Amino acid sequence: METNQSIEQIQDFKSKYPKQLWYLFFSEMWERFSFYGMRGMLAVFMVSQLKMDETTANLQYGATQAWVYAFTFIGGLFADKILGLRKSLFWGGILMIIGSIILAVSPKELFFTGIGFSIVGTGFFKPNISSMVGQLYKDGDVRRDAGFSLFYAGINLGALLGGYVCIAVANGTLWSGFVPENMRWNYAFGFAAVVMIISLLTFTQTQKSLGEIGLSPLVTVEKSKRKIYEVLTYIGSLALIPIIILMVANTVYTDYFMMIIGPASILYLFYEMRNFSAVENKKLLAALVFIIFSIFFWAFYEQSGGSLSLFAANNLHNNLLGVELDPNGVNNSSGALFVIIFAGLLGVLWIWMAKKKIEPNTVVKFGLGFLFLAAGFWIFYYTKFFASADGKTSLNLFTFGWFVITFGELCLSPIGMSAMTKLSPQKLQAVIMGMWFLASAYGQYFAGLLGANIAEASENSSNLEKLNTYADGYEQLAIYALIAGILLIIISPFVKKLMQDVR
């Protein structure tokens, strides 16, 4: 393995993908196993084990996930200014491992404590590994979108494994002969801890190949002074955990926080823009457009961990193409499977279209993402017409809905991550990536509110009535997604001008 390469040497790779991408791919894959495994369990765990009603569980799910993504902005900020990408990622991984172990040992009694550690840890881990992927490419390298598509496949390989394994073990539909019934949830959370350790070891054993990428931004600062800044960052992040536990456990505090953090981050962006040229600022405004629209995409898409998890658990048969599977496991993992199958192919398609000069620009790709999302939710709505008298409907049709939505996700999420790195100056990349994930936080937050409204409307209903209420809610989301997609395509010429030379 070559070490101590310059950024220029790393970026001057001849193959389709830089070798460092594969190392980051596997580190992110195992981290996403941990994250999506726990994400898939949250709503069902809160209803079945903590005895919350479905409305409260949706709100709690939205608040928890909102904090996970909101903290990526803070993690990105400290990575940019103090820790650097690598130390930030390592610190985040340690906190995530601690959180998962706490949940494995005592999931009911220490639920919010484990969640608090996991939230802060993810905030330091998630935006920074994506930023390192962006720095593997030169500006204008047409292979960047393909690289992010491959990286996104790694994310989804972890999501596939964690999204199915953890929830299926917890429900007793997988390895029931091996896992004691009274320990199912402990084992499920324990798997998240084990794979997070593998993720961190993967990164620490391969990070030398990254050369200068991700090192501390304070290399010119006196070593003792730099250490003080770093230690204060570690102590400060630990001090935040009890505050986050309180805010997650009391969703009204999350409401107040979400009213503040979004406008504050935009004001901070405008403050930083004074240091950049007019051309760079136009690109940053274009990035802001993508960030704002992505909020709506994730608000609909992230029903998967909230209302769709409960819908899958209560209203879907357990037969997929003749095979008995856990319905909620399918809900939490099928989209990831389709991404794995099609992400690389779509990445190659973007490269081919770029060579032929017919590749749609990033704004149009975003618009297409919403159109696919609308079609998928319309399919979720249509499952009501296949329901039996007991309120159970087709897992096959439901899974087909995720198949369609996958193409929307591939048109938006990996392309969005790539666009953030292309539109932002390198000194501001981790902050912009943090804002990208902060938009996901708002999406998660609104997903919880939307799911809670659907659940509240179906309260005290029969299972069949509940199915119809949920399906009608998904029809409304399909209409909103369609409107957003059409609007994006209409304004694409204006946003394209802001993007300057970036496609």
C-alpha positions as CSV (number, residue, x, y, z in Angstrom):
1,M,0.0,0.0,0.0
2,E,1.4,3.4,-1.0
3,T,1.5,5.9,1.8
4,N,2.3,9.6,2.2
5,Q,0.9,10.5,-1.3
6,S,0.1,14.0,-2.1
7,I,-3.5,15.0,-2.9
8,E,-2.4,15.5,-6.6
9,Q,-1.0,12.0,-6.8
10,I,-4.2,10.5,-5.3
11,Q,-6.4,12.4,-7.6
12,D,-4.3,11.4,-10.6
13,F,-5.7,7.8,-10.7
14,K,-6.0,6.1,-14.0
15,S,-8.8,3.5,-13.3
16,K,-12.5,4.1,-13.1
17,Y,-12.3,4.5,-9.3
18,P,-9.5,5.6,-6.9
19,K,-8.3,2.7,-4.7
20,Q,-8.9,4.8,-1.6
21,L,-12.6,4.8,-2.4
22,W,-12.8,1.1,-1.7
23,Y,-11.4,1.6,1.8
24,L,-13.9,4.3,2.6
25,F,-16.6,2.2,1.0
26,F,-16.1,-0.7,3.5
27,S,-15.7,1.6,6.5
28,E,-19.0,3.4,5.6
29,M,-20.7,0.1,4.8
30,W,-20.3,-1.3,8.3
31,E,-21.2,2.1,9.9
32,R,-24.4,2.1,7.9
33,F,-25.2,-1.5,9.0
34,S,-25.1,-0.1,12.5
35,F,-27.1,3.0,11.7
36,Y,-29.8,1.4,9.6
37,G,-30.1,-1.6,11.9
38,M,-31.0,0.7,14.8
39,R,-33.1,3.0,12.6
40,G,-35.2,0.1,11.5
41,M,-35.8,-1.0,15.1
42,L,-36.7,2.4,16.6
43,A,-40.4,2.8,15.9
44,V,-41.3,-0.9,16.5
45,F,-39.2,-1.0,19.7
46,M,-40.9,2.1,21.1
47,V,-44.4,0.6,20.4
48,S,-43.8,-3.0,21.4
49,Q,-41.3,-2.6,24.2
50,L,-41.6,1.0,25.6
51,K,-45.4,0.8,25.1
52,M,-45.8,4.1,23.3
53,D,-48.8,4.7,21.1
54,E,-48.1,4.9,17.3
55,T,-48.6,8.7,17.2
56,T,-46.0,9.3,20.0
57,A,-43.6,6.7,18.4
58,N,-43.7,8.5,15.1
59,L,-42.9,11.9,16.8
60,Q,-40.2,10.2,18.9
61,Y,-38.7,8.6,15.8
62,G,-38.7,11.9,13.9
63,A,-37.1,13.7,16.8
64,T,-34.4,11.0,17.2
65,Q,-33.5,10.9,13.5
66,A,-33.7,14.7,13.2
67,W,-31.0,15.0,15.9
68,V,-28.9,12.4,14.3
69,Y,-28.7,14.4,11.1
70,A,-28.8,17.8,12.7
71,F,-25.6,17.0,14.6
72,T,-23.8,16.3,11.3
73,F,-23.7,20.1,10.8
74,I,-22.0,20.6,14.2
75,G,-19.7,17.6,13.5
76,G,-18.8,19.0,10.1
77,L,-18.1,22.5,11.6
78,F,-15.6,21.1,14.2
79,A,-14.0,18.9,11.6
80,D,-13.4,21.9,9.4
81,K,-12.1,24.2,12.1
82,I,-10.4,22.0,14.7
83,L,-10.2,18.2,14.5
84,G,-9.9,17.5,10.8
85,L,-11.9,14.9,9.0
86,R,-10.0,11.8,10.3
87,K,-9.9,12.6,14.0
88,S,-13.6,13.6,13.8
89,L,-14.5,10.4,12.1
90,F,-12.6,8.3,14.7
91,W,-14.1,10.2,17.7
92,G,-17.6,9.7,16.2
93,G,-17.0,6.0,15.7
94,I,-16.0,5.6,19.4
95,L,-19.1,7.3,20.6
96,M,-21.3,5.2,18.3
97,I,-19.8,2.0,19.6
98,I,-20.5,3.2,23.2
99,G,-24.1,4.0,22.4
100,S,-24.7,0.6,20.7
101,I,-23.2,-1.3,23.7
102,I,-25.4,0.7,26.1
103,L,-28.5,-0.3,24.1
104,A,-27.3,-3.9,23.8
105,V,-26.8,-4.2,27.6
106,S,-30.0,-2.4,28.7
107,P,-32.3,-1.3,25.8
108,K,-35.4,-0.5,27.8
109,E,-33.8,1.3,30.9
110,L,-31.1,3.1,29.0
111,F,-32.7,3.6,25.7
112,F,-32.4,7.4,25.5
113,T,-28.8,7.3,26.9
114,G,-27.7,4.9,24.2
115,I,-29.5,7.0,21.6
116,G,-27.7,10.2,22.9
117,F,-24.3,8.7,22.4
118,S,-25.2,7.4,18.9
119,I,-26.5,10.8,17.8
120,V,-23.4,12.7,18.7
121,G,-21.2,10.0,17.3
122,T,-23.0,9.9,14.0
123,G,-22.7,13.7,13.8
124,F,-18.9,13.5,13.9
125,F,-18.6,10.4,11.6
126,K,-21.1,10.8,8.8
127,P,-20.4,14.1,7.0
128,N,-16.6,13.7,7.2
129,I,-16.2,10.4,5.4
130,S,-18.4,11.8,2.5
131,S,-16.1,14.9,2.4
132,M,-13.1,12.6,2.1
133,V,-14.7,10.9,-0.9
134,G,-15.1,14.2,-2.6
135,Q,-11.4,15.1,-2.1
136,L,-10.3,12.0,-4.0
137,Y,-11.3,13.8,-7.2
138,K,-10.0,16.8,-9.1
139,D,-12.4,19.7,-9.8
140,G,-14.3,18.9,-13.1
141,D,-13.5,15.2,-13.0
142,V,-16.6,13.6,-14.7
143,R,-15.9,10.3,-12.8
144,R,-17.0,12.0,-9.5
145,D,-20.7,11.2,-9.8
146,A,-19.8,7.6,-10.6
147,G,-17.6,7.4,-7.5
148,F,-20.3,8.8,-5.3
149,S,-22.8,6.3,-6.8
150,L,-20.4,3.4,-5.9
151,F,-19.9,4.9,-2.4
152,Y,-23.6,5.1,-2.1
153,A,-23.8,1.4,-3.0
154,G,-21.6,0.7,0.0
155,I,-23.9,2.7,2.2
156,N,-26.8,0.6,1.0
157,L,-25.0,-2.7,1.3
158,G,-24.7,-1.9,5.0
159,A,-28.3,-0.7,5.0
160,L,-29.4,-4.0,3.4
161,L,-27.7,-6.2,5.9
162,G,-28.4,-4.1,9.0
163,G,-31.9,-3.1,8.0
164,Y,-33.0,-6.7,7.7
165,V,-30.8,-8.6,10.1
166,C,-31.4,-6.4,13.2
167,I,-35.2,-6.1,12.9
168,A,-35.6,-9.8,11.9
169,V,-33.5,-10.9,15.0
170,A,-35.5,-8.6,17.2
171,N,-38.8,-10.0,15.9
172,G,-37.7,-13.6,16.2
173,T,-38.0,-14.3,12.4
174,L,-34.2,-14.9,12.0
175,W,-31.9,-17.1,14.1
176,S,-34.6,-17.8,16.7
177,G,-32.9,-21.0,17.6
178,F,-29.7,-19.2,18.4
179,V,-31.0,-16.1,20.1
180,P,-32.9,-16.5,23.4
181,E,-36.4,-15.0,23.2
182,N,-35.9,-12.7,26.1
183,M,-32.6,-11.4,24.7
184,R,-33.7,-10.7,21.1
185,W,-33.6,-6.9,21.3
186,N,-30.2,-7.1,23.2
187,Y,-28.7,-9.2,20.4
188,A,-30.1,-6.9,17.7
189,F,-28.6,-3.8,19.2
190,G,-25.4,-5.8,20.0
191,F,-24.9,-6.6,16.3
192,A,-24.9,-2.8,15.6
193,A,-22.0,-2.4,18.1
194,V,-19.9,-5.3,16.6
195,V,-20.1,-4.0,13.1
196,M,-19.3,-0.4,14.2
197,I,-16.1,-1.8,15.7
198,I,-15.3,-3.4,12.3
199,S,-16.0,-0.1,10.6
200,L,-13.6,1.8,12.8
201,L,-10.8,-0.8,12.4
202,T,-11.2,-0.7,8.6
203,F,-10.6,3.0,8.6
204,T,-7.7,3.1,11.1
205,Q,-5.9,0.3,9.2
206,T,-6.2,2.0,5.8
207,Q,-6.1,5.8,6.5
208,K,-2.4,6.1,5.6
209,S,-3.4,5.7,1.9
210,L,-5.3,9.0,2.2
211,G,-2.1,11.0,2.3
212,E,-2.9,14.6,3.4
213,I,-6.6,14.2,3.0
214,G,-8.5,14.7,6.3
215,L,-5.6,15.9,8.4
216,S,-6.1,18.7,11.0
217,P,-6.7,22.2,9.7
218,L,-4.6,23.5,12.6
219,V,-1.2,22.0,11.4
220,T,0.4,25.4,11.5
221,V,-0.8,26.0,15.1
222,E,1.5,25.1,18.0
223,K,1.1,21.5,18.9
224,S,0.2,22.1,22.6
225,K,-2.3,24.7,21.7
226,R,-3.8,22.4,19.0
227,K,-4.2,19.6,21.6
228,I,-6.1,22.0,23.9
229,Y,-8.6,22.8,21.2
230,E,-9.0,19.1,20.4
231,V,-9.5,18.1,24.1
232,L,-12.0,20.9,24.6
233,T,-13.9,19.6,21.5
234,Y,-14.1,16.1,23.0
235,I,-15.2,17.3,26.4
236,G,-17.7,19.7,24.9
237,S,-19.3,16.9,22.7
238,L,-19.6,14.7,25.8
239,A,-21.2,17.5,27.7
240,L,-23.8,17.8,25.0
241,I,-25.0,14.2,25.3
242,P,-27.2,14.8,28.4
243,I,-28.7,17.8,26.7
244,I,-29.5,15.8,23.6
245,I,-31.0,13.0,25.7
246,L,-33.3,15.5,27.3
247,M,-34.3,17.0,24.0
248,V,-34.9,13.7,22.3
249,A,-37.0,12.4,25.2
250,N,-39.1,15.6,25.1
251,T,-40.0,16.3,21.5
252,V,-41.2,19.8,22.2
253,Y,-37.6,20.8,22.8
254,T,-36.7,19.3,19.4
255,D,-39.4,21.6,17.9
256,Y,-37.7,24.6,19.4
257,F,-34.3,23.5,18.2
258,M,-35.5,22.9,14.6
259,M,-37.0,26.4,14.6
260,I,-33.5,27.8,15.3
261,I,-30.8,25.5,13.8
262,G,-31.9,25.8,10.1
263,P,-32.1,29.6,10.0
264,A,-28.9,29.8,12.0
265,S,-27.0,27.5,9.6
266,I,-28.1,29.6,6.7
267,L,-27.0,32.8,8.4
268,Y,-23.7,31.2,9.1
269,L,-23.4,30.3,5.4
270,F,-24.1,33.9,4.4
271,Y,-21.5,35.0,7.0
272,E,-18.8,32.7,5.5
273,M,-19.7,33.8,1.9
274,R,-18.1,37.2,2.5
275,N,-14.8,35.4,2.2
276,F,-15.4,34.0,-1.3
277,S,-15.7,35.4,-4.8
278,A,-19.0,36.2,-6.6
279,V,-18.6,33.0,-8.7
280,E,-18.1,30.8,-5.6
281,N,-21.1,32.4,-3.9
282,K,-23.4,31.7,-6.8
283,K,-22.4,28.1,-6.6
284,L,-23.1,28.1,-2.8
285,L,-26.6,29.6,-3.5
286,A,-27.2,26.7,-6.0
287,A,-26.2,24.3,-3.3
288,L,-28.7,25.9,-1.0
289,V,-31.5,25.3,-3.5
290,F,-30.6,21.6,-3.6
291,I,-30.4,21.5,0.2
292,I,-33.9,23.0,0.6
293,F,-35.6,20.7,-1.9
294,S,-33.9,17.7,-0.4
295,I,-35.8,18.4,2.9
296,F,-39.1,17.6,1.2
297,F,-37.7,14.4,-0.5
298,W,-36.5,13.0,2.8
299,A,-39.7,14.0,4.7
300,F,-41.5,11.6,2.4
301,Y,-38.8,9.0,1.9
302,E,-38.1,8.6,5.6
303,Q,-41.6,7.3,6.3
304,S,-39.7,4.1,5.9
305,G,-38.4,4.1,9.4
306,G,-41.6,5.5,11.0
307,S,-45.1,5.1,9.6
308,L,-44.0,2.6,6.9
309,S,-42.3,0.4,9.6
310,L,-45.6,0.3,11.5
311,F,-47.6,-0.2,8.3
312,A,-45.3,-3.1,7.3
313,A,-45.5,-4.7,10.8
314,N,-49.3,-4.5,11.0
315,N,-50.6,-4.5,7.4
316,L,-48.4,-6.6,5.1
317,H,-48.4,-10.4,4.5
318,N,-45.0,-12.1,5.1
319,N,-44.8,-13.7,1.6
320,L,-42.5,-12.2,-1.0
321,L,-42.4,-14.1,-4.3
322,G,-43.2,-17.3,-2.5
323,V,-40.6,-16.8,0.3
324,E,-41.6,-16.1,3.9
325,L,-39.8,-12.9,5.1
326,D,-40.2,-10.4,7.9
327,P,-42.3,-7.6,6.3
328,N,-40.6,-4.8,8.2
329,G,-37.2,-6.3,7.4
330,V,-38.2,-6.1,3.7
331,N,-39.4,-2.5,4.2
332,N,-36.1,-1.5,5.8
333,S,-33.8,-3.3,3.4
334,S,-35.4,-3.7,0.0
335,G,-34.6,-0.2,-1.2
336,A,-31.0,-0.8,-0.2
337,L,-30.9,-4.0,-2.2
338,F,-32.2,-2.2,-5.3
339,V,-29.6,0.5,-4.9
340,I,-26.8,-2.1,-4.7
341,I,-28.1,-3.7,-8.0
342,F,-28.6,-0.4,-9.9
343,A,-26.2,2.2,-8.4
344,G,-23.1,1.1,-10.3
345,L,-25.1,0.6,-13.5
346,L,-26.6,4.1,-13.2
347,G,-23.1,5.5,-12.4
348,V,-21.8,4.0,-15.6
349,L,-24.8,5.4,-17.5
350,W,-24.0,8.9,-16.2
351,I,-20.4,8.5,-17.5
352,W,-21.6,7.3,-20.9
353,M,-24.2,10.1,-21.2
354,A,-21.5,12.7,-20.2
355,K,-19.2,11.4,-23.0
356,K,-22.1,11.7,-25.4
357,K,-22.9,15.2,-24.0
358,I,-26.5,14.1,-23.2
359,E,-26.3,13.7,-19.5
360,P,-29.1,15.6,-17.7
361,N,-27.8,18.3,-15.4
362,T,-28.0,17.9,-11.6
363,V,-31.2,20.0,-11.2
364,V,-33.1,17.8,-13.7
365,K,-31.8,14.7,-11.9
366,F,-33.2,16.1,-8.7
367,G,-36.6,16.7,-10.4
368,L,-36.6,13.1,-11.8
369,G,-35.9,11.9,-8.2
370,F,-39.2,13.5,-7.0
371,L,-41.1,12.0,-9.9
372,F,-40.0,8.5,-9.1
373,L,-40.7,9.2,-5.4
374,A,-44.3,10.2,-6.3
375,A,-44.8,7.0,-8.4
376,G,-43.5,4.8,-5.5
377,F,-45.9,6.4,-2.9
378,W,-48.8,6.1,-5.3
379,I,-48.0,2.3,-5.4
380,F,-48.0,2.3,-1.6
381,Y,-51.5,3.9,-1.8
382,Y,-52.6,1.3,-4.4
383,T,-51.9,-1.6,-2.0
384,K,-55.2,-0.8,-0.3
385,F,-57.0,-2.4,-3.2
386,F,-55.4,-5.7,-2.6
387,A,-56.2,-5.9,1.2
388,S,-57.9,-8.8,2.8
389,A,-60.6,-8.5,5.5
390,D,-57.9,-8.7,8.2
391,G,-56.2,-5.6,6.9
392,K,-53.2,-7.3,5.4
393,T,-52.1,-6.5,1.9
394,S,-49.5,-7.6,-0.7
395,L,-45.8,-7.5,0.3
396,N,-45.0,-8.0,-3.4
397,L,-46.7,-4.8,-4.5
398,F,-45.3,-2.9,-1.6
399,T,-41.8,-4.0,-2.5
400,F,-42.3,-2.9,-6.1
401,G,-43.1,0.5,-4.7
402,W,-39.6,0.6,-3.1
403,F,-38.1,-0.6,-6.5
404,V,-39.5,2.5,-8.1
405,I,-38.5,4.8,-5.3
406,T,-34.9,3.5,-5.5
407,F,-34.5,5.2,-8.9
408,G,-35.6,8.5,-7.3
409,E,-33.1,8.0,-4.5
410,L,-30.3,7.3,-7.0
411,C,-31.2,10.5,-8.9
412,L,-31.0,12.6,-5.8
413,S,-28.9,11.3,-2.9
414,P,-25.5,10.3,-4.4
415,I,-25.8,13.1,-7.0
416,G,-26.6,15.5,-4.2
417,M,-23.6,14.5,-2.1
418,S,-21.4,14.9,-5.2
419,A,-23.0,18.3,-6.0
420,M,-22.2,19.6,-2.5
421,T,-18.5,18.8,-3.0
422,K,-18.5,20.4,-6.5
423,L,-20.4,23.5,-5.5
424,S,-18.6,24.3,-2.3
425,P,-15.0,25.7,-1.8
426,Q,-12.7,23.1,-0.2
427,K,-12.4,25.2,3.0
428,L,-16.2,25.0,3.5
429,Q,-16.9,21.5,2.2
430,A,-17.5,19.8,5.6
431,V,-19.9,22.6,6.6
432,I,-21.8,22.3,3.3
433,M,-21.9,18.6,3.7
434,G,-23.2,19.1,7.2
435,M,-25.9,21.4,5.9
436,W,-26.8,18.7,3.3
437,F,-27.3,16.3,6.2
438,L,-29.0,19.0,8.2
439,A,-31.6,19.1,5.4
440,S,-32.0,15.4,6.1
441,A,-32.6,16.2,9.7
442,Y,-35.5,18.5,8.7
443,G,-36.7,15.7,6.5
444,Q,-36.6,13.3,9.3
445,Y,-38.3,15.8,11.6
446,F,-41.1,16.4,9.2
447,A,-41.4,12.7,8.4
448,G,-42.2,12.2,12.1
449,L,-44.8,14.9,12.0
450,L,-46.4,13.5,8.9
451,G,-46.3,9.9,10.2
452,A,-47.8,11.1,13.5
453,N,-50.7,12.8,11.7
454,I,-51.4,9.6,9.7
455,A,-51.2,7.5,12.9
456,E,-53.5,9.9,14.8
457,A,-56.1,9.7,12.1
458,S,-56.1,5.9,12.4
459,E,-56.3,5.8,16.2
460,N,-58.8,3.3,17.6
461,S,-59.5,1.9,14.1
462,S,-59.6,-1.7,12.9
463,N,-56.6,-3.1,11.1
464,L,-58.4,-2.7,7.8
465,E,-59.4,0.9,8.5
466,K,-55.9,1.6,9.7
467,L,-54.5,0.3,6.4
468,N,-56.9,2.5,4.4
469,T,-55.9,5.6,6.4
470,Y,-52.2,5.0,6.0
471,A,-52.6,4.3,2.3
472,D,-54.7,7.6,1.8
473,G,-51.9,9.4,3.6
474,Y,-49.3,8.0,1.1
475,E,-51.5,9.2,-1.8
476,Q,-51.2,12.8,-0.5
477,L,-47.5,12.5,-0.2
478,A,-47.4,11.2,-3.8
479,I,-49.2,14.3,-5.0
480,Y,-46.8,16.7,-3.1
481,A,-43.7,14.8,-4.5
482,L,-45.1,15.2,-8.0
483,I,-45.6,19.0,-7.6
484,A,-42.0,19.3,-6.3
485,G,-40.5,17.4,-9.2
486,I,-42.3,19.4,-11.8
487,L,-41.3,22.7,-10.0
488,L,-37.6,21.7,-10.0
489,I,-37.6,20.9,-13.7
490,I,-39.2,24.2,-14.4
491,I,-36.6,26.2,-12.5
492,S,-33.7,24.1,-13.7
493,P,-32.4,26.8,-16.2
494,F,-32.2,29.4,-13.4
495,V,-30.4,27.1,-11.0
496,K,-28.0,25.9,-13.8
497,K,-26.9,29.5,-14.3
498,L,-26.0,29.8,-10.6
499,M,-24.0,26.6,-10.8
500,Q,-21.7,28.2,-13.4
501,D,-19.4,25.5,-14.9
502,V,-20.7,22.7,-12.6
503,R,-23.1,20.2,-14.2
